[in-house]
Amino acid sequence: MTRWGLVLSVLLLAWPAAAKEPAGPAHLVVDAGSGRVLAAENAGQQRHPASLTKLMTVYLAFAAVDEGRAKADTRIAVSPRAAGQQGSVLGLKAGGSLTLAEAVKALIVRSANDAAVAIAEHLAGGEAEFAQRMTATARQLGMTASSFQNATGLTAPGHLSTPRDMAILALALRKRFPDLYPLFAQRQMDWGRGTLPTVNGFLTSFSGAEGMKTGFTCPAGYNLVATAQRGGRRLVAVVMGAPGRKERDAAMARLMEAAFKKGEPGEPAPSLADLPNGGAVVPDLSGSVCKGGVPGASSSYGGKRKALPKGWALEVAFGHSERETRQRLGQAQKRLGRDAGGGSQAVVLHAMGGLIVYRGLIAGLKEEKAVQTCLAARGRGEWCLVLNPAMLEGALDTERRLMMAVAR
């Protein structure tokens, strides 16, 4: 091994493992009255739930109020961690507050990740502790293949559910909290000086729809739990892993229409408990669902990134907010001075431990200059990692996928 090869073995980042092949959508339709399954395809296959997770967050919030452990009108604090969430957010500010009722409404209407974390911290002291309660409650309800790592639905190892389990949760919400169930039919919410519309397009487009929850991340694809009522008959349906928003809503509409027209099955149909659950390989849909970029991304990354110069790069800053990382990146480049060779700054998204974080890079360097500069920086106790050209392209590709991998 050459001298530079030995150095790079210490400094280079590990290349991520290849994603699993995409799979088709999984779905389930159940009659809410009888509990009988009317249609099912891979209903017990574990999937990334994305923001369907927030149905459990809402369930625990409802339960806390119902059991007297919390009050709907109590103001809950917004921590820096809650305020720093990505994806669909209400725009909460660290140090601010909102009522528990407002936070729950923000979850249902806007799928607000910042409100979800605020609820978790208020009810359990921390999101990790809240996630443990979520999983324990799932087991109590009979959701045998579900486990939760956060309150938002951001992709994380072990954060999984199935269409069967999500249908159980939807039925449990209506059965235990009939007075609060109509909140899922809200089409807008007042916030600040304006009115915010629901992110659930199915609610506003399907006759008889009563609401529930949408979900999306790159690994999950497009998810939807929906309920609808016609002629005194109510259906609950789940679609997980659709390739697009329109395809998801169209699939849900077809399932619902067919089930309403068909009516109750002539022969005994299986119940949710009869369905096999869990055990399948969890598909990662990132390569197909998010291929080619992030149309509609709502952040400073919404537009096309300016091409970075070719060559090697250094990671010299890291943070949980874009602003924080840009500040650290600027300070680091000033410290490096000529050693950085006049490279171009860039802040790119990265996933770590189920959270979206930011990497501050200096790109456009030659190999020897990059390695020497990084060794010198690390010798001074400063943060520094080297990215070769392939790794830099990999980081940018990861960002393109992650721009749509935030739960909403």
Protein Blocks (a to p, Z undefined) as FASTA:
>chain_A
ZZklmmmmmmpccdddddddddddddddddfklopafbdchklbccdekjmlmmmmmmmm
mmmmmnopacfklccdddfklmmpghjdehiaehiacdfklmmmmmmmnopaklmmmmmm
mmnopaklmmmmmmmmmmmnopakbccfbfnopacehiacdfklmmmmmmmmmmmmmmlm
mmmmpcbdcehjbccddfblklmmpghiabjjddddfklopaddddddeehiacddddeh
iabfklmmmmmmmmmmmmmmnopafbdcddfklpcgehiacddfklmmmgoiaehiacfk
lpccddddedddddfbdcfbfklmmmmmmmmmmmnmmmnnopacddddddeehiacdddd
dehiafklmmmmmmmmmmnopacddddfklmmmmmmmmmmmmmmccZZ
